Amino acid sequence: MRRRWLPALGLAAAAATIGAMVVIAPANAAGGVSATFSKGSDWGTGYEGKYTIANGSGSTLPSWTVEFDLPSGAKISSLWDGSYTASGQHVTVKNTWNGNVANGGSASFGFNVAYSGSYAAPSNCKLNGGACSAGGTPPTSTTPPTTTTPPTTTTPPPPGGRGAPYLYMGWGSPPNPQTVMNATGIKWFTMAFINASGGCNPAWDSSRPLSGSADATAISQIKAAGGQVVPSFGGWSGNKLGPNCSTPEALAGAYQQVINAYGLKAIDIDIENSDEFENEAVQDRILNALKIVKQNNPGIQTILTFGTSTTGPNYYGNRLIDQSKALGANVDVFTIMPFDFGGGANMYNSTVSAANGLRDKLKSTFGWSDATAYAHLGISGMNGLSDQQELTDLSTWTQITNWAKSNKIARLAFWSVNRDRGCPGGGVQSACSGIAQNDWDFTKVTAGF
């Protein structure tokens, strides 16, 4: 049945707004230093933004997460409208909370960028805590040393599309996405599947065009309601772009057509089956194409989705991860599909075991900590009954979601919104989950991620 932004910085003479991302060029920064402060998504009781610095040549220096603690029940949309002021190397973020809160609210809060041989992370900024500073000594050299720049893959990706269930317009009585958004609060969808039409040409299910199709209409509806999409390329079956595009450059060009068509912040490559996942030449072609995409689209998030065993990636999954490092693909999120692996009697335990196996592989390959590995890790489950009759009921999915939240993983998805409707005893179907449930129950839980 199945399957399935670290901003790159340019120099700027003045501040400019790019979507929800603010690009700041501090007036008195040495060596043409530029920086970004980007607005993320509400994580419930906390909020995370990103602050990144680059030197005069554009090389990215370490990026840090700045956590803003919210009053209980508050939404980030009530607290920050995206405005800011920048004076030298001090950035002030406006707090637009319009009422008094128990733990105190400030009109604004800010932090300083400081230099002490290498750029240091700002400490956590609290809404009721005033300004915070990274400490250190102001720069005296004309250009920050480039030797301190770490590999860009060591920085956790931003929270674009963190909770993004699959929506498939090709079958399964696809619902109106705005209906689902209004009922659940979900903001992101993973849209399936883009494959090859007549060679190396992208189309939905190899047949529906990028414009004028039901898929394009759904994307317009999602964006009109304040949402975003992550198109997914590949899947288990169909005529895929990976084998049909003869070079990484051609494959990157196909990805680029879709990025341009929808103004994307992220793309997902669902790499499966013997034609892509178990084809080492195609694996490398995809990774090299994603490297080109990252170079040509600063700030875009790239996601790889692939199968797993109950203990983590198999040979081909391990190879995919190793090659992503060897080829410098700079993949942001590695997402496993913990189902259809035969042995999922307890789907919560099997999912956590598989995810921790992926975590350990990411740690060993990239030298990451647990937290950094989790920040590059995704889970894409299957709600209700899987193809192999494995059962993920709503309580199990809630357990998985809570585990994902507590470990701050990068991404959570499931297959699919089309199936997020009840049909107890119905078996594995395209338009329902095979179990008793209310419409959109799994989507509501995922929206809380």
SULRA-V299581 format. One record per backbone hydrogen bond with DSSP energy under -0.5 kcal/mol. CO is the residue of the C=O (numbers start at 0). NH is the residue of the N-H. E is the energy in kcal/mol with one decimal. If there is no record, write none. Layout:
co=CO nh=NH e=E
co=CO nh=NH e=E
This chain:
co=5 nh=298 e=-0.5
co=15 nh=22 e=-2.4
co=16 nh=18 e=-0.5
co=17 nh=20 e=-2.5
co=19 nh=38 e=-1.3
co=20 nh=17 e=-3.0
co=20 nh=22 e=-0.5
co=21 nh=23 e=-0.6
co=21 nh=36 e=-2.5
co=22 nh=15 e=-1.7
co=23 nh=25 e=-0.6
co=23 nh=34 e=-2.6
co=25 nh=28 e=-1.2
co=28 nh=31 e=-0.7
co=29 nh=32 e=-1.0
co=33 nh=53 e=-2.6
co=34 nh=23 e=-3.1
co=35 nh=51 e=-2.0
co=36 nh=21 e=-2.3
co=37 nh=49 e=-1.4
co=40 nh=47 e=-0.7
co=42 nh=44 e=-1.1
co=44 nh=69 e=-1.4
co=45 nh=42 e=-1.9
co=46 nh=67 e=-2.8
co=48 nh=65 e=-1.8
co=49 nh=37 e=-1.8
co=50 nh=63 e=-2.2
co=51 nh=35 e=-2.0
co=52 nh=60 e=-2.9
co=53 nh=33 e=-1.5
co=54 nh=57 e=-2.3
co=58 nh=54 e=-1.8
co=61 nh=52 e=-0.7
co=63 nh=50 e=-2.2
co=64 nh=66 e=-0.6
co=65 nh=48 e=-2.2
co=66 nh=68 e=-0.6
co=66 nh=124 e=-0.6
co=67 nh=46 e=-1.2
co=68 nh=126 e=-0.7
co=70 nh=73 e=-2.3
co=74 nh=77 e=-1.7
co=74 nh=78 e=-0.7
co=75 nh=78 e=-0.8
co=75 nh=79 e=-2.7
co=78 nh=95 e=-2.9
co=82 nh=93 e=-1.2
co=84 nh=91 e=-2.9
co=86 nh=89 e=-2.0
co=88 nh=90 e=-0.5
co=88 nh=112 e=-2.5
co=89 nh=86 e=-2.4
co=90 nh=110 e=-2.1
co=91 nh=84 e=-2.2
co=92 nh=108 e=-2.0
co=93 nh=95 e=-0.7
co=100 nh=103 e=-1.9
co=106 nh=94 e=-1.9
co=108 nh=92 e=-3.3
co=109 nh=131 e=-2.3
co=110 nh=90 e=-2.6
co=111 nh=113 e=-0.6
co=111 nh=133 e=-0.8
co=113 nh=119 e=-0.9
co=114 nh=136 e=-0.9
co=117 nh=115 e=-1.1
co=125 nh=128 e=-1.7
co=126 nh=105 e=-0.7
co=131 nh=111 e=-1.1
co=136 nh=114 e=-0.6
co=144 nh=147 e=-0.7
co=145 nh=148 e=-1.6
co=150 nh=153 e=-1.9
co=151 nh=154 e=-1.4
co=158 nh=161 e=-1.2
co=161 nh=163 e=-0.7
co=161 nh=411 e=-3.6
co=162 nh=187 e=-0.7
co=164 nh=189 e=-2.6
co=165 nh=416 e=-3.5
co=166 nh=168 e=-0.5
co=166 nh=191 e=-1.8
co=167 nh=170 e=-0.5
co=174 nh=176 e=-0.5
co=175 nh=178 e=-0.7
co=175 nh=179 e=-1.5
co=176 nh=180 e=-2.7
co=177 nh=181 e=-2.6
co=178 nh=182 e=-1.6
co=179 nh=183 e=-1.7
co=180 nh=184 e=-2.5
co=186 nh=227 e=-2.1
co=188 nh=190 e=-0.6
co=188 nh=229 e=-2.4
co=189 nh=166 e=-2.8
co=190 nh=231 e=-3.4
co=191 nh=168 e=-0.7
co=192 nh=194 e=-0.5
co=192 nh=204 e=-3.1
co=193 nh=233 e=-1.8
co=194 nh=202 e=-2.1
co=200 nh=196 e=-3.1
co=202 nh=194 e=-2.8
co=202 nh=205 e=-1.7
co=203 nh=206 e=-2.3
co=203 nh=207 e=-3.1
co=207 nh=203 e=-2.7
co=212 nh=216 e=-2.1
co=213 nh=217 e=-2.4
co=214 nh=218 e=-2.4
co=215 nh=219 e=-2.1
co=216 nh=220 e=-2.2
co=217 nh=221 e=-2.5
co=218 nh=222 e=-2.5
co=219 nh=223 e=-2.3
co=220 nh=224 e=-1.3
co=221 nh=226 e=-2.9
co=222 nh=225 e=-1.8
co=227 nh=188 e=-1.5
co=229 nh=190 e=-1.3
co=230 nh=267 e=-2.5
co=231 nh=193 e=-2.7
co=232 nh=234 e=-0.6
co=232 nh=269 e=-2.4
co=234 nh=271 e=-0.5
co=237 nh=239 e=-0.9
co=238 nh=195 e=-3.2
co=239 nh=243 e=-1.1
co=240 nh=244 e=-2.7
co=243 nh=245 e=-0.6
co=246 nh=250 e=-2.3
co=247 nh=251 e=-2.9
co=248 nh=252 e=-1.8
co=249 nh=253 e=-1.7
co=250 nh=254 e=-2.4
co=251 nh=255 e=-2.4
co=252 nh=256 e=-1.6
co=253 nh=257 e=-1.2
co=254 nh=258 e=-2.2
co=255 nh=259 e=-2.9
co=256 nh=260 e=-1.9
co=257 nh=261 e=-1.6
co=258 nh=262 e=-1.3
co=258 nh=263 e=-1.3
co=264 nh=300 e=-2.6
co=265 nh=230 e=-0.5
co=266 nh=302 e=-1.9
co=267 nh=232 e=-2.9
co=267 nh=269 e=-0.7
co=268 nh=270 e=-1.2
co=268 nh=304 e=-2.7
co=269 nh=234 e=-2.5
co=269 nh=271 e=-0.7
co=271 nh=275 e=-0.8
co=271 nh=276 e=-1.0
co=272 nh=275 e=-0.7
co=272 nh=276 e=-0.7
co=272 nh=277 e=-2.0
co=275 nh=278 e=-1.4
co=277 nh=279 e=-0.6
co=278 nh=282 e=-2.7
co=279 nh=283 e=-2.2
co=280 nh=284 e=-1.9
co=281 nh=285 e=-2.6
co=282 nh=286 e=-2.3
co=283 nh=287 e=-2.6
co=284 nh=288 e=-2.0
co=285 nh=289 e=-2.5
co=286 nh=290 e=-1.8
co=287 nh=291 e=-1.6
co=288 nh=292 e=-2.3
co=289 nh=293 e=-2.4
co=290 nh=294 e=-1.7
co=291 nh=295 e=-2.2
co=292 nh=296 e=-1.4
co=296 nh=299 e=-2.3
co=300 nh=266 e=-2.1
co=301 nh=331 e=-1.4
co=301 nh=332 e=-1.8
co=302 nh=268 e=-2.9
co=303 nh=334 e=-3.8
co=304 nh=270 e=-2.2
co=305 nh=336 e=-1.5
co=308 nh=311 e=-1.1
co=311 nh=308 e=-2.2
co=313 nh=317 e=-3.0
co=314 nh=318 e=-2.5
co=315 nh=319 e=-2.2
co=316 nh=320 e=-1.9
co=317 nh=321 e=-2.6
co=318 nh=322 e=-3.1
co=319 nh=323 e=-1.6
co=320 nh=324 e=-1.4
co=321 nh=325 e=-2.5
co=322 nh=326 e=-2.7
co=323 nh=328 e=-2.3
co=323 nh=329 e=-0.7
co=324 nh=327 e=-1.0
co=332 nh=303 e=-2.7
co=332 nh=334 e=-0.6
co=333 nh=377 e=-2.3
co=334 nh=305 e=-2.4
co=335 nh=337 e=-0.7
co=335 nh=379 e=-2.4
co=336 nh=307 e=-0.7
co=336 nh=338 e=-2.0
co=344 nh=346 e=-0.7
co=345 nh=349 e=-2.6
co=346 nh=350 e=-2.1
co=347 nh=351 e=-2.6
co=348 nh=352 e=-2.5
co=349 nh=353 e=-2.5
co=350 nh=354 e=-2.6
co=351 nh=355 e=-2.6
co=352 nh=356 e=-1.7
co=353 nh=357 e=-1.9
co=354 nh=358 e=-2.7
co=355 nh=359 e=-2.3
co=356 nh=360 e=-1.7
co=357 nh=361 e=-2.7
co=358 nh=362 e=-2.4
co=359 nh=363 e=-2.3
co=360 nh=364 e=-2.5
co=361 nh=365 e=-2.5
co=361 nh=367 e=-0.6
co=362 nh=366 e=-1.9
co=368 nh=372 e=-2.5
co=369 nh=373 e=-2.7
co=370 nh=374 e=-1.8
co=372 nh=375 e=-1.5
co=373 nh=376 e=-1.8
co=373 nh=409 e=-1.1
co=374 nh=156 e=-0.7
co=375 nh=333 e=-2.9
co=376 nh=409 e=-1.9
co=376 nh=410 e=-1.2
co=377 nh=335 e=-2.2
co=378 nh=412 e=-2.5
co=380 nh=414 e=-1.9
co=383 nh=391 e=-2.7
co=385 nh=388 e=-2.2
co=389 nh=385 e=-2.2
co=389 nh=391 e=-0.6
co=390 nh=392 e=-0.6
co=391 nh=383 e=-2.3
co=392 nh=396 e=-2.4
co=393 nh=397 e=-2.2
co=394 nh=398 e=-2.0
co=395 nh=399 e=-2.5
co=396 nh=400 e=-2.7
co=397 nh=401 e=-2.5
co=398 nh=402 e=-2.3
co=399 nh=403 e=-2.6
co=400 nh=404 e=-2.5
co=401 nh=405 e=-2.5
co=402 nh=406 e=-1.8
co=403 nh=408 e=-2.0
co=404 nh=407 e=-1.0
co=410 nh=378 e=-1.8
co=411 nh=163 e=-2.3
co=412 nh=380 e=-2.3
co=413 nh=165 e=-2.5
co=413 nh=415 e=-0.7
co=414 nh=382 e=-0.6
co=415 nh=418 e=-0.6
co=416 nh=419 e=-1.6
co=418 nh=420 e=-2.1
co=419 nh=439 e=-3.2
co=420 nh=432 e=-2.9
co=422 nh=425 e=-2.5
co=426 nh=428 e=-0.7
co=431 nh=428 e=-0.7
co=432 nh=384 e=-2.5
co=433 nh=424 e=-1.3
co=433 nh=426 e=-0.6
co=434 nh=422 e=-2.1
co=437 nh=440 e=-1.6
co=439 nh=443 e=-2.2
co=440 nh=444 e=-1.8
co=441 nh=445 e=-2.3
co=442 nh=446 e=-2.4
co=443 nh=447 e=-0.8
co=444 nh=447 e=-0.9
co=445 nh=448 e=-1.8
